[in-house]
Amino acid sequence: MKFNLRFLFIALFICTISIAQNKGTISGVLTDKEMNNDPLPFANVLVKGTNISVNTDVDGKYSLSVNPGNYTLIFSFLGYESKEAPVNVKANETVVINQALSSGSFTLKDVVVKSAAVNRQKESALLLEQKNAVDIKQSIGAQELSKKGVSDAAAAVVKTTGITKQEGSNNIFVRGLGDRYNSTTMNGLPIPSNDPEKKNINLDIFSTDIIEFVSIDKVYNGKFFGDFAGGNVDIVSKDYKGNGFFKIDAESKVNTNALGEDNFALQTGPSAFGFSKPSIPNNPLTEYNFGSLQFDKKTPLGGAFGVSGGDSFNVGEGKINIFGTASFTNEYSSRTNGTAKGSVNAAGVAGKDLDYHYLSYNTNTTGMFNAGYKINNNNKINFNSLYINTSAQRKEESSGYIVDLANDGNGYIRRNEYEKTDLWVNQLLGEHKLSDRSTLNWGGSYNIVNQTIPDRTYNTFNLVEGGYVINSQSAPNNNRYFQNLKEKELAANLSVNYKFSKNDEGDYRGKFTAGYNGRFKNRDFEATQFNLKTTTFPVSHTGDIVDPNNLDLFYNQQNFANNYFTISTFRGGPEVPNALDPQTYSGDLTINGGFLNTEYKFNKLTAVLGLRAEVITQNVEWSTQLDPEGGSDKLEKTAFLPSLVLKYELNEKQNLRLGVSKTYTLPQFKERSPFIYEEFLQAKIGNPFLYASDDYNFDLKWELFPSSEEVLSVTAFGKYILNPINEVIINSSTNDISYVNSGDKGYVAGAELEYKKVLFNFDSENAKKLTGGINISYLYSKQDLDNEKVNEETNGTRPTTFTNTTGKFTGASPLLLNADLSFYNEWNDKNSNLTTTIAYNYFSDRVNAIGTLEKGDLVDKAVGSLDFIAKSKLNKNYGLGLVVKNILDPTINRVQENKSGDVNVLSYKKGLNLSLQFSYEF
């Protein structure tokens, strides 16, 4: 018996050796046809009809050993068209099969997913990721951004369903909910705001040069901070993989209104590159050392220039990928045919009835460096550093009737403003596979933002016989204003995944995810306004004729020494010891949160049950003209936030999804600080009695994915908000706006439709096709408006007299629509192509501020815009583009609704924006 077993073992060993020696090898390289045939890492190679498969390595290489015979290989990658190749394998020989993949018109069932690696710049890859994900979200990648002529992240998000941007501001509204209800992250980590009034950073400053894709989560998941009701916008920076490249981009820009200006002139001083930072001069109360008030004529032709490059290097078992980009862009704009009214009463009579003229010059300088180190198949670390400097120089002018200042219609107001912002984002992220069951993900960031408005000038005049005189009826009528904001933020994410419940096929049905998020933010804000009041004693200079375009002839050191005018702050003149103490507020926010998500797949049903707990502390301190002695206030909250997401796979192409959750909404530092922020024709005042809202969220979504480039989805959603926060017109002589918890409750309900379709495919190679897309959102909102509640909770300091007892949410458009039609054609062995796109965007009337004192709401009227985009790759190196935006050039209108009829309080045209683009890639 022992001999027989020994003989059998030896025979089996010899057979095994013999079979192994007789096997053949299949090897090769997979490349990405649409990325200049760069290597395609982590793609799947499968021997058809068997379980033999392998993933390509970081260089796109693969190798398989099989017995001699005839086989068919299947090459696949998430978001790409699968390819099959026949192969004949002979014993002890190697057959080389190389293959290039592209995103053709394949069906989703053809893809064999063996890796989570995705080229997420591609529209087809993002759709497939959306289908397979349990979370409910939308993404827009670099490919689609280019096709639609999108130049920044703000323009990107408004191309998705249910999202719009407020005209004339940087506010993004998600499902009718504005800035305070939304959040912004970069690579999953929070980033600070660059605007003292806003919670979120201005998305305009993120150019598409740095974006891999933008993801919009409108359904809450426990991995997010709980300050979430509308949605979270996550900007994912480019993570380059592939062969080395270097690219140059250039662009020329023009705005038709700006080009048509007879005299496009802005205040002298700021540099053309946007890095100037004037400071308060020495001895500003006893000497006149301020900058010039003269103007420089500009040639309003803008442009852009940028360079980018990347490469990959083998380091031991791993690989380092680096990517860098630097760019500068500038543009001019003008608003024409403008009119403006202010201080409108219930009878429709305006306290200000003016024309309106606006000029601006904007710059953006961006630099980004990314480095990714794939240590081995189990460990990866990424470092991201981003610097952005933006500037905006604006001139606003109005002339006409101003009650009590220019009753004869002879008033003239001018404001010159220069705003500079620089943002520095630093992130370190890690991914580690601890075992077949568990992974560790972590990230940390340190971000700094500085925003300054150095030396904003404001002047008021009256036109009289002989020329203009300075109106100095009130000291602030002529002033110079300096503002500085600095915000620092430290953030950390940490999560551990553990898989459980392995099935017969070797897949795990369940997953626990436990994590921690920390956010530590500090903001310092200060502002000083120097009021220049024309003197009346011992000699009056209020009747002196001046040249508004050369005010240096009046405001100068000699005239100041001769007592033509005085200089003071809100605290007083040089005789007051603390007159130069600025208005200030400071805030700090600390959030510590932990969460546990449990995901389990019940055959076709996948459920994610989440529970998150957060401890929040927000402190605000201030010393302002409304409270010179200063004060402080603390907001503390402990939040328990459950969430549930369900995904049911109706079949291989259809999903049904459900999401329910509880979240909260914090007021912002500026909203809780009693500081008056003066806009050109409006003032906003903070409210220290403001407190957090609680939000309950519901989503139900059906989606169909007919092919890699097509989707049809319908979503129903609802939001129930306790103690909602709103901007309202408070009882004041100048119709100031403040922030209040305006009622006990409010709700938003609506539906969304998204449809992307390949309308015509003109050849089998997918080289010539016509595609279309449309997304529509309908929204209904209603909330309580309670004067007694507001007056009681603010101790009467922010009194309101709401015209109605219920109203809509501010920023909520009942109807939103985006539509686009694109024709794509490629030739020259797919090295040349042309994409032309027509894109249309529409939003219906939406409330800007809630009406009081028998006045109706302040409403932004409906606007539709049409853009044309043409992008061509002439060959492997050269590219051209033509973009024409705002072709319809509609009139932008804001009205004050009243019983006697709507009063148009703001109206203007923006003109067409045209740009010609060129690129060369080495």
CORZIMO-V89096 format. One record per pair of residues at least 6 apart in sequence whose ideal C-beta (glycine too) atoms are under 7 Angstrom apart, sorted by the first residue. I is the first residue (numbers start at 0). GAP is how many residues later the second one is. If there is no record, write none. Layout:
{{I/GAP} {I/GAP}}
This chain:
{{20/71} {21/46} {21/69} {21/70} {22/42} {22/43} {22/44} {22/68} {23/42} {23/44} {23/65} {23/66} {23/67} {23/68} {23/69} {23/71} {24/38} {24/39} {24/40} {24/69} {25/38} {25/40} {25/47} {25/61} {25/63} {25/69} {25/71} {26/35} {26/36} {26/67} {26/69} {27/34} {27/68} {27/69} {27/70} {27/71} {28/10} {28/31} {28/32} {28/69} {29/10} {29/13} {29/26} {29/30} {29/32} {29/45} {29/69} {29/71} {30/6} {30/7} {30/8} {30/9} {30/29} {30/69} {31/6} {31/8} {31/69} {31/87} {32/67} {32/68} {32/69} {32/797} {33/68} {33/69} {34/207} {35/840} {36/63} {37/204} {37/205} {38/20} {38/21} {38/203} {39/16} {39/20} {39/37} {39/61} {40/15} {40/16} {40/17} {40/19} {40/76} {40/200} {41/13} {41/14} {41/73} {41/75} {42/12} {42/13} {42/32} {42/33} {42/34} {42/58} {43/9} {43/11} {43/32} {43/33} {43/68} {43/70} {43/71} {44/8} {44/9} {44/11} {44/17} {44/19} {44/28} {44/30} {45/7} {45/28} {45/66} {46/6} {46/17} {46/19} {46/24} {46/26} {47/23} {47/24} {47/25} {47/26} {51/12} {51/14} {52/61} {53/8} {53/10} {54/59} {54/60} {55/6} {57/261} {57/316} {65/23} {67/21} {67/22} {67/23} {68/20} {69/18} {70/16} {70/18} {71/12} {71/14} {72/11} {72/12} {72/14} {72/24} {73/8} {73/10} {73/38} {74/7} {74/8} {74/24} {74/26} {75/6} {75/35} {75/36} {76/24} {77/33} {77/35} {77/40} {77/47} {77/50} {78/24} {78/39} {78/40} {78/43} {78/45} {78/46} {78/49} {78/629} {79/21} {79/22} {79/23} {80/20} {80/21} {80/22} {80/23} {80/25} {81/24} {81/28} {81/29} {82/16} {82/18} {84/12} {84/14} {86/8} {86/10} {88/6} {102/19} {102/21} {102/605} {103/662} {104/602} {104/603} {104/604} {104/653} {104/656} {104/661} {105/601} {105/602} {106/600} {107/20} {107/23} {107/544} {107/545} {107/597} {107/600} {108/543} {110/17} {117/7} {117/11} {118/6} {119/6} {119/9} {119/21} {119/92} {119/93} {120/20} {120/21} {120/22} {120/91} {120/92} {121/19} {121/21} {122/18} {122/20} {122/21} {122/586} {123/584} {123/585} {125/13} {125/15} {125/87} {126/578} {126/581} {126/584} {127/580} {129/7} {129/8} {129/9} {130/524} {130/574} {133/465} {133/472} {133/474} {133/511} {133/513} {134/82} {134/84} {134/86} {134/510} {135/83} {135/509} {135/521} {135/523} {135/563} {135/565} {136/78} {136/79} {136/80} {137/22} {137/23} {137/78} {138/74} {138/75} {138/76} {139/16} {139/19} {139/20} {139/73} {139/74} {140/72} {141/66} {141/69} {141/70} {141/71} {144/11} {144/63} {144/66} {145/725} {146/675} {146/688} {146/690} {147/11} {147/672} {147/689} {147/691} {147/721} {148/688} {148/718} {148/720} {148/734} {149/6} {149/9} {149/58} {150/56} {150/57} {151/51} {151/52} {151/54} {151/55} {151/56} {152/50} {152/53} {152/58} {152/61} {152/82} {153/11} {153/16} {153/18} {153/49} {153/50} {155/58} {156/6} {156/15} {156/46} {156/57} {156/59} {156/76} {157/6} {157/7} {157/683} {158/659} {159/56} {159/615} {160/591} {160/593} {160/614} {160/616} {161/12} {161/13} {161/56} {161/590} {161/615} {161/654} {162/9} {162/10} {162/11} {162/53} {163/9} {163/649} {163/652} {163/679} {164/6} {164/7} {165/7} {165/645} {166/693} {166/696} {166/725} {169/25} {169/32} {169/34} {170/7} {170/8} {170/640} {171/10} {171/31} {172/638} {173/8} {173/44} {173/56} {173/57} {174/43} {174/55} {174/542} {174/573} {174/575} {174/604} {175/572} {175/603} {175/605} {175/633} {175/635} {175/636} {175/637} {176/52} {176/53} {176/542} {176/571} {176/632} {177/632} {177/633} {178/19} {178/20} {178/21} {179/19} {179/485} {179/487} {179/488} {179/545} {180/48} {180/49} {180/484} {181/18} {181/48} {181/49} {181/51} {182/17} {182/42} {182/44} {182/45} {182/49} {183/7} {183/16} {183/17} {183/49} {184/6} {184/47} {184/49} {185/49} {185/51} {185/239} {186/49} {186/50} {186/197} {186/240} {186/242} {187/46} {187/255} {187/305} {188/238} {188/254} {188/256} {188/302} {188/304} {189/299} {189/301} {189/329} {190/10} {190/234} {190/256} {191/9} {191/255} {191/257} {191/295} {191/297} {191/329} {192/6} {192/7} {192/8} {192/294} {193/7} {193/8} {193/227} {193/229} {193/255} {193/257} {194/7} {194/256} {195/255} {195/289} {195/329} {195/474} {196/473} {196/480} {198/469} {202/30} {204/159} {204/183} {204/185} {204/218} {205/29} {206/120} {206/157} {206/159} {208/97} {208/99} {208/116} {208/118} {208/157} {209/27} {209/28} {209/115} {209/156} {209/158} {209/176} {210/24} {210/26} {210/27} {211/24} {211/25} {211/26} {211/27} {212/23} {213/19} {213/21} {214/19} {214/21} {215/15} {215/17} {216/14} {216/15} {217/13} {218/426} {218/440} {218/480} {219/8} {219/423} {219/441} {219/443} {219/477} {220/389} {220/422} {220/424} {221/373} {221/375} {221/388} {221/389} {221/390} {221/419} {221/421} {222/272} {222/292} {222/372} {223/8} {224/292} {224/294} {224/366} {224/368} {225/367} {225/386} {225/388} {225/413} {225/415} {225/437} {225/438} {226/437} {226/438} {226/439} {227/435} {228/434} {228/436} {228/466} {228/468} {228/490} {228/492} {236/131} {236/133} {236/147} {236/149} {237/85} {237/132} {238/131} {238/133} {238/143} {239/70} {239/81} {239/83} {239/130} {240/71} {240/80} {241/70} {243/66} {243/67} {244/64} {244/65} {244/676} {244/677} {245/63} {245/676} {246/60} {246/61} {246/62} {246/672} {246/674} {247/59} {247/671} {247/672} {248/57} {248/670} {249/54} {249/55} {249/668} {250/52} {250/53} {250/664} {250/665} {250/666} {251/49} {251/51} {251/663} {251/664} {252/49} {252/50} {252/78} {252/660} {252/662} {253/47} {253/48} {253/660} {254/45} {254/76} {254/77} {254/78} {254/79} {254/656} {254/658} {255/655} {255/656} {256/76} {256/77} {256/78} {256/79} {256/652} {256/653} {256/654} {257/6} {257/42} {257/74} {257/75} {257/76} {258/41} {260/39} {260/73} {262/34} {263/33} {263/34} {263/36} {263/68} {263/95} {264/30} {264/31} {264/32} {264/33} {265/29} {265/30} {265/32} {265/93} {265/95} {265/127} {265/129} {266/26} {266/28} {266/128} {266/149} {266/190} {267/24} {267/26} {267/27} {267/28} {268/7} {268/9} {268/22} {268/23} {269/6} {269/121} {269/123} {269/148} {272/90} {272/92} {273/89} {273/91} {273/115} {273/116} {273/117} {273/146} {274/114} {276/143} {276/175} {276/177} {277/13} {277/176} {277/177} {278/175} {279/202} {279/248} {280/8} {280/9} {281/7} {282/6} {283/246} {283/283} {284/282} {284/288} {284/289} {284/294} {284/295} {285/288} {286/270} {287/267} {287/268} {287/269} {287/272} {289/165} {289/190} {290/164} {291/260} {292/164} {292/258} {292/259} {292/262} {293/256} {293/258} {294/254} {297/34} {297/63} {299/32} {301/28} {301/29} {301/30} {302/27} {303/23} {303/24} {303/25} {304/22} {304/23} {305/19} {305/20} {305/21} {306/19} {307/16} {307/17} {308/15} {309/12} {309/13} {310/11} {311/7} {311/8} {311/9} {312/6} {312/7} {316/59} {317/55} {317/56} {317/57} {317/58} {318/55} {319/51} {319/53} {320/51} {321/48} {321/49} {322/47} {323/44} {323/45} {324/43} {325/40} {325/41} {326/39} {327/37} {328/35} {329/31} {329/32} {329/33} {330/31} {331/29} {332/27} {332/577} {333/24} {333/25} {333/577} {334/23} {334/573} {334/574} {334/575} {335/572} {335/573} {335/575} {336/571} {336/572} {337/17} {337/18} {337/19} {337/20} {337/569} {337/570} {338/16} {338/17} {338/565} {338/568} {339/14} {339/16} {339/58} {339/341} {339/565} {339/566} {340/9} {340/11} {340/12} {340/562} {340/563} {340/564} {341/8} {341/9} {341/10} {341/339} {341/563} {342/7} {342/8} {342/9} {342/391} {342/392} {343/6} {343/511} {343/552} {343/559} {343/561} {345/507} {345/508} {345/509} {345/552} {346/553} {347/550} {347/552} {347/553} {347/555} {349/553} {350/52} {351/49} {351/50} {351/329} {352/47} {352/48} {353/44} {353/45} {353/46} {354/43} {354/44} {354/45} {355/42} {355/552} {356/40} {357/38} {357/550} {358/36} {359/32} {359/33} {359/34} {360/32} {361/29} {361/30} {362/27} {362/28} {363/24} {363/26} {364/24} {365/22} {366/20} {367/17} {367/18} {368/16} {369/12} {369/14} {370/12} {371/8} {371/10} {372/7} {372/8} {373/6} {377/54} {377/55} {378/53} {379/50} {379/51} {380/49} {381/47} {382/45} {383/43} {384/41} {385/39} {386/37} {387/34} {387/35} {388/33} {389/31} {390/27} {390/28} {390/29} {391/27} {392/25} {393/23} {394/21} {395/19} {395/284} {396/16} {396/17} {397/15} {398/12} {398/13} {399/9} {399/11} {400/8} {400/10} {401/9} {404/6} {404/55} {404/66} {404/68} {405/56} {409/52} {409/53} {410/51} {411/49} {411/51} {411/56} {411/136} {412/47} {413/45} {413/134} {414/41} {414/42} {414/43} {414/265} {415/40} {415/41} {416/36} {416/39} {417/36} {417/37} {418/34} {419/32} {420/28} {420/29} {420/30} {421/28} {422/26} {423/23} {423/24} {424/20} {424/22} {425/19} {425/20} {425/21} {426/16} {426/18} {427/15} {427/16} {428/14} {429/12} {430/10} {431/7} {431/8} {432/6} {433/6} {436/61} {436/62} {437/58} {437/59} {437/60} {438/58} {439/56} {440/54} {441/51} {441/52} {442/50} {443/48} {444/46} {445/44} {446/42} {447/40} {448/38} {449/36} {450/34} {451/31} {451/32} {452/28} {452/30} {453/28} {454/25} {454/27} {455/25} {456/23} {457/20} {457/21} {458/19} {458/92} {459/11} {459/17} {459/18} {460/7} {460/8} {460/9} {460/10} {460/87} {461/6} {461/7} {461/9} {465/79} {466/78} {467/77} {467/78} {467/80} {468/73} {468/74} {468/75} {468/76} {468/77} {469/8} {469/64} {469/76} {470/6} {471/6} {471/61} {471/62} {471/70} {474/56} {474/58} {474/93} {475/53} {475/55} {477/54} {478/50} {478/51} {478/52} {478/53} {479/50} {480/46} {480/48} {481/45} {481/46} {482/44} {483/42} {484/38} {484/40} {485/38} {486/34} {486/35} {486/36} {487/34} {488/31} {488/32} {489/30} {490/27} {490/28} {491/26} {492/22} {492/24} {493/21} {493/22} {494/18} {494/19} {494/20} {495/18} {496/14} {496/16} {497/13} {497/14} {498/9} {498/11} {498/12} {499/8} {499/10} {500/7} {500/8} {500/9} {501/6} {502/6} {508/91} {508/92} {509/89} {509/90} {510/88} {511/86} {512/84} {513/82} {514/80} {515/78} {516/76} {517/73} {517/74} {518/70} {518/72} {519/70} {520/67} {520/68} {521/66} {522/63} {522/64} {522/146} {523/62} {524/59} {524/60} {524/61} {525/56} {525/57} {525/58} {526/55} {526/56} {527/41} {527/54} {527/55} {528/40} {528/41} {529/37} {529/39} {530/37} {531/23} {531/33} {531/35} {532/32} {532/33} {533/7} {533/8} {533/30} {533/31} {534/6} {534/28} {534/29} {534/30} {534/31} {535/6} {540/23} {543/10} {545/7} {545/8} {546/6} {553/10} {554/10} {558/6} {565/7} {567/11} {568/10} {568/11} {569/55} {570/7} {570/8} {570/10} {570/57} {571/7} {572/6} {582/40} {582/41} {582/42} {582/92} {583/38} {583/39} {584/35} {584/36} {584/37} {584/39} {584/84} {584/88} {584/90} {585/35} {586/31} {586/32} {586/33} {586/82} {587/31} {588/29} {589/27} {590/23} {590/25} {591/22} {591/23} {592/19} {592/20} {592/21} {593/19} {594/15} {594/16} {594/17} {595/15} {596/11} {596/13} {597/11} {598/7} {598/9} {599/7} {603/44} {603/45} {604/41} {604/43} {605/41} {606/39} {607/37} {608/35} {609/32} {609/33} {610/31} {611/29} {612/27} {613/25} {614/23} {615/20} {615/21} {615/23} {616/17} {616/19} {617/17} {617/48} {618/13} {618/15} {619/12} {619/13} {619/49} {619/52} {619/53} {620/9} {620/11} {621/8} {621/9} {621/51} {621/52} {621/53} {622/7} {623/50} {623/51} {624/51} {625/48} {625/50} {626/47} {632/39} {632/55} {634/56} {634/57} {636/27} {636/55} {638/25} {640/20} {640/21} {640/22} {641/19} {641/20} {642/18} {643/16} {644/14} {645/11} {645/12} {646/8} {646/10} {647/7} {647/8} {648/6} {649/6} {652/51} {652/52} {652/53} {653/49} {653/50} {654/48} {655/46} {656/44} {657/41} {657/42} {658/40} {659/37} {659/38} {660/36} {661/33} {661/34} {662/32} {662/34} {663/28} {663/29} {663/30} {663/31} {664/27} {664/28} {664/30} {664/60} {665/26} {666/23} {666/24} {666/25} {666/58} {666/72} {669/16} {670/15} {670/16} {670/19} {670/68} {671/14} {671/15} {671/16} {671/18} {672/13} {672/15} {673/11} {673/12} {673/14} {674/11} {675/7} {675/9} {676/6} {676/7} {681/55} {682/51} {682/53} {683/52} {683/53} {683/54} {684/51} {684/53} {685/53} {686/51} {686/52} {686/53} {686/107} {686/111} {688/104} {688/105} {688/106} {689/35} {689/49} {689/51} {690/32} {690/50} {692/28} {692/29} {692/30} {692/31} {692/32} {693/28} {694/24} {694/26} {695/24} {696/22} {697/19} {697/20} {698/16} {698/18} {699/15} {699/16} {700/12} {700/14} {701/11} {701/12} {702/8} {702/10} {703/8} {704/6} {706/51} {708/47} {708/49} {708/62} {709/46} {709/47} {709/48} {710/43} {710/45} {711/43} {712/41} {713/37} {713/39} {714/36} {714/37} {715/35} {716/33} {717/29} {717/30} {717/31} {718/28} {718/29} {719/27} {720/24} {720/25} {720/26} {721/22} {721/23} {722/18} {722/21} {723/17} {723/18} {723/19} {723/22} {723/59} {724/14} {724/16} {725/14} {725/16} {725/84} {725/124} {726/10} {726/12} {726/83} {726/122} {727/9} {727/10} {727/12} {727/14} {727/72} {727/121} {727/122} {727/124} {728/6} {728/8} {728/120} {728/122} {728/123} {729/6} {729/8} {729/68} {729/69} {729/70} {730/68} {730/69} {730/70} {730/121} {730/122} {736/112} {737/60} {739/50} {739/54} {739/58} {739/60} {740/52} {741/41} {741/43} {741/48} {741/108} {742/40} {742/41} {742/42} {742/43} {742/46} {743/40} {743/42} {743/45} {744/38} {744/39} {745/36} {745/37} {745/38} {745/63} {746/35} {747/31} {747/33} {747/61} {747/64} {748/31} {749/27} {749/28} {749/29} {749/30} {750/27} {751/23} {751/25} {752/22} {752/23} {753/21} {754/18} {754/19} {755/17} {756/14} {756/15} {757/11} {757/13} {758/11} {758/12} {758/13} {759/9} {759/10} {760/8} {761/6} {761/7} {766/58} {766/59} {766/63} {767/56} {767/57} {768/55} {769/53} {770/51} {771/48} {771/49} {772/46} {772/47} {773/44} {773/45} {774/43} {775/41} {776/39} {777/36} {777/37} {778/33} {778/34} {778/35} {779/34} {780/27} {780/28} {780/31} {781/24} {781/26} {782/23} {782/24} {782/26} {783/22} {784/17} {784/19} {784/20} {784/21} {784/22} {784/65} {786/13} {786/14} {786/15} {789/8} {789/10} {790/8} {799/52} {800/51} {800/52} {801/48} {801/50} {802/48} {802/49} {802/51} {802/52} {802/53} {806/43} {806/50} {807/39} {809/37} {809/38} {809/39} {809/40} {810/35} {810/36} {811/34} {811/35} {812/30} {812/31} {812/33} {813/30} {814/29} {815/27} {816/25} {817/23} {818/21} {819/17} {819/18} {819/19} {820/16} {820/17} {821/13} {821/14} {821/15} {822/13} {823/9} {823/11} {824/8} {824/9} {825/6} {825/7} {827/47} {830/44} {830/45} {831/41} {831/42} {831/43} {832/39} {832/40} {833/38} {834/36} {835/34} {836/32} {837/30} {838/28} {838/30} {839/24} {839/26} {840/23} {840/24} {841/22} {842/19} {842/20} {843/18} {844/14} {844/15} {844/16} {844/17} {845/13} {845/14} {846/10} {846/12} {847/10} {847/11} {847/12} {847/46} {848/8} {848/9} {849/7} {850/6} {850/7} {850/46} {854/41} {854/43} {855/40} {855/41} {855/42} {856/40} {857/36} {857/38} {858/35} {858/36} {858/38} {859/34} {860/32} {860/33} {860/34} {862/27} {862/29} {863/24} {863/26} {864/21} {864/23} {864/25} {865/21} {865/22} {866/17} {866/18} {866/20} {867/16} {867/19} {868/14} {869/11} {869/12} {870/10} {871/7} {871/8} {872/6} {873/6} {876/43} {876/44} {877/42} {878/40} {879/37} {879/38} {880/36} {881/34} {882/32} {883/28} {883/30} {884/27} {884/28} {885/24} {885/25} {885/26} {885/27} {886/25} {888/20} {888/21} {888/22} {888/23} {890/16} {890/18} {891/15} {891/16} {891/18} {892/11} {892/14} {893/11} {893/12} {894/7} {894/8} {894/9} {894/10} {895/6} {895/7} {895/9}}
